[in-house]
Amino acid sequence: MSSSAGSWGDSMAAGYDENPLAKATSNCVLSLLRSLAWWRPGLAVLDFGCGTGTNAIELARRDDAQVVGVDVSRAMLDKLRAKLKDHGDLAARITLNQIKEDASDVNGDFDVVLSSFVLHHAKEEHIPTIVGHLCRTLRQDGRIAVFELVRSERTRATIAALKAKQRNPGDAGHSHGHSHHQSQEHSHGHHHGPGSEDFPVLTPESVADLVRGHGLEVEQSSQFDVSVQPGVGVDAFVVVARRPGPSDAFGIA
């Protein structure tokens, strides 16, 4: 993640939960996870770039997950902590940590690592290192699920419209509420809607290659649509990969 990561996330925390694209993206992520054959209640989940905790709270509440949420932005995490005061029953199921921008201090032992539209906020040269740190936290038979944007014309058009709306909030139309500067020096921390001309080009193939490099087996690689309203949305993809477990040595599926 960039040197401005924490400060940018801090500046966006206040209005992040009113972000319609963030809500739509979270709905897609949670729906897809719950559709996977191996998904079950009670998993230990690392929510990398948890932001203000939309995914973390839903996973703890509806899926009985034990969630560790990590982010570089103190303000994002503080907002999530404030939310948990209103969800006292969930506080024991969600642990929060502020992390370094290279994710070198991410630790734990997880069934699932969730990276939901986060990696494209990293400097391109840091992404392999970050993925390595995330893969290292997986238990045997654990999965990493990486959700990212597709650099399509539709995505470009939507991001451009959202950026214009942010610059001119009085204009009619749809507002994203958290697009950011067109620069490699932008932030990490569960933020959607990058400056599409400048964010690192991640593809299903490049993400699959990265996780395979850490001994994981790719189980799924697919694209999907994130629609906020008719004609407004982005194209996205997910790569799900598994760390082999003891049963693999015996050829047990």
N, C-alpha and C positions, 0 to 999 in steps of 0.2 A: 504494500500500500504506500501511498505517497507521503511525503513529509507533512503535507497539510491535512492528512486524513482525519486526525482527531478534531482539529479546529473546524473543518467543514461539517463533519457529523454533528459537532456541538451546535453549530449555527442552524442546522436544519431540524434539530430534535423537537422543538416546540410544536411545529405544525405537521410533523411527519405522519401522525395517525389519521389526519384528514386527507391524506393523499389517495385519490381514487385508483391510480395505477398500482400503488403499493398494496392496496386491499385486494385488487383483482389478481395480482401476482401471487399473493399469499394463498388465496383461495385455490388457485391452480396447483400450487406446490402441495398443499395439504391433501387435495383430492387425489392427485397422482400418487403420492406416497401411500395413501390408504387403499389404493387399488392394487398394490403390489402383493403378490402371493405370500411373501415372507413377512409382511408387516403384521404386527400383533401388539396388543396392549403391553405396557410395562417395559418397553425398551429403554436403554440408556442412550440418550441422544446428545451429541454435541451440535449446538446451533451456532455455526461459525458466522460472525457478522450478524448477531441477533437483533441489532437495532433496538427499537422500543418494544420488542417482544411479542409481536402478533403471532408468529409461528410458535414460539416457546410456550406461551400461555395456552394456545389451543392444543398443542401436543400434550401438555401436562393435564389439562382439563378433560379432554375427550379421549385421549389415548393412554392415560395413566402413565405417561412417559416420565422418566427421571431426566431432566434437561439441565445441561450446563450451557449457558449462553455466554458467548464471548464477543467482545467488540473493542475497537480502538477508541471509541467516543465515550467519554465519561458522561456527557449530557444524555446521550441515548440510554445508557445504562441507568442513570439516575431516574429518567422518566419511567423505565421499566420497573425499577424498584418502587416508585410511587404507585404504579398500577398494582403491584403485588400487595400493597397495603389494603387494597379493596378486594383482594382475592386471597384472604388469609389461609384458606385451605390449600392453596397452590404454592405458597411460599416455601414449604418444605420440599417441594418437588422441583424447584428451579434455583440453581446456583448461578451467580453472575460473576464474571471476571473481566477486568480490563486487560487487554493484551497489547503486546508490541506489534508494530506494523508488519514485521516479517513472520509473525505467528510462531516465533521460536520458543515462546513460553507457553504454548498450548500443550496441556498435558491431560492425561486421563486414559480411560479404558472403556471404549464405547461400542455399542451394537450398531449405531448409525452415526455418521457424520453428515450433517446437512450444510451445504454451501448454497444459499439461495440468492442468486444474482449478486454475488460479492466479488468474485475473482477478477472481473473486468475492471475493478477499481484499483487493482494493484499495478505497480510498474511491471511491464512485461517481463523484464529480466528477473523479477522476484517470484513470479508465479510458480515455476517448478519447485522452488524451495518451500513455498507455502503449501503446495499440494503434498510434498513429502512430509511435512510436519503433520498435516491432517491425516494422511494415510497411516502414519506411525501410531496414532491413537486408536486404531481399530482393533477390536478383538478378533480372534479367529472366527470366521464365518460372519464377521461384521461387514456392513456396506457403507460406502460413501455415495451420496447422491448430489451431483453438481448440476445446478440449474443456471443457465446463462442465456443471454440475448443472442439472437441471430442477426448478423449485420445485413439485413434485407432492406429493400426500398421502403417497405411498409414501416419497418422499425425506424429508419432514418426520418421518414415523413412525420411520424408520430412524435419523435423526440424533438424535431425542429419546431413543430407546432406547440409543444409543451414549453420549450424554451422561450418561444415568442410570447406565449401567454404569461410566463413568469416575468418577462421584462415589461409586459403591459397588462397588469392584472385587471384593468378595467375593461379590456376587450371581451367580446362574447366568445364563447367556446369553452373548451375543456382545459382545465388546469391540472398539471401534474403535481406541482407544489414542491418537487425536490430534484429537478434536473440541476446540473451543475456546470461549472466552467469547462470550456473546450480545451482541456490541457491534460497532459500526462500527470501533472501535479494535482490530481484531484483525489477524492477521498474514498476510503473504504468504510464499510460498516452497514451492511444490509441496506443499500440505497439502490433504487432502480432508476433507469433513465439517464444513462451517461451521455456525454457529448459523443454522438455516434461516429464522428469523423476521427476521433482521437483515442477511443478506448482500445485496449489490446484486442487483437482479433483472436477470439477463442472460437473453436469449432468443435463439433462432436468428436471429430477425428483427433484434434490436438489434445483435448481433455482425456480421451481414451488412451492415447499414447502416454500421457503423463502418469495416469494411475497404473497402467500396465508396467511402467518402469519401476514401480514400487511393489511389484509382485501381486497386484490385484487382477481379478478376472472380470472383464466387462460383461455384465448381464443384460444391459439395456442401453440403447442409444436411439433417441427419437426426438422429433420436433413437435411442437404444439403451439397453439394460438393463445395469447392472453388478450382478451377483449374487454375493454372498459365500457364502451357503448358502440353502437353501430358505426363502423368506419374508423374507430379509434382503438388502437391496440398495438401490440408488438408481437413479433415472432420470437420464439424461444426454443431451447432444447434442454434435454436432461441426459446425463450419463450416470448410470448406476453401476457400480463395480463392487466386487466382493473379495474379501481376503479369504483364501482357502483355509478350511478347517481340517481337523483330524480325519474326518470321514473321507476326505478327498484321496487320502493315501490308499484307501481300500476301494476306490471307485464307486462309493456310495453317493447317489445324487442327493 
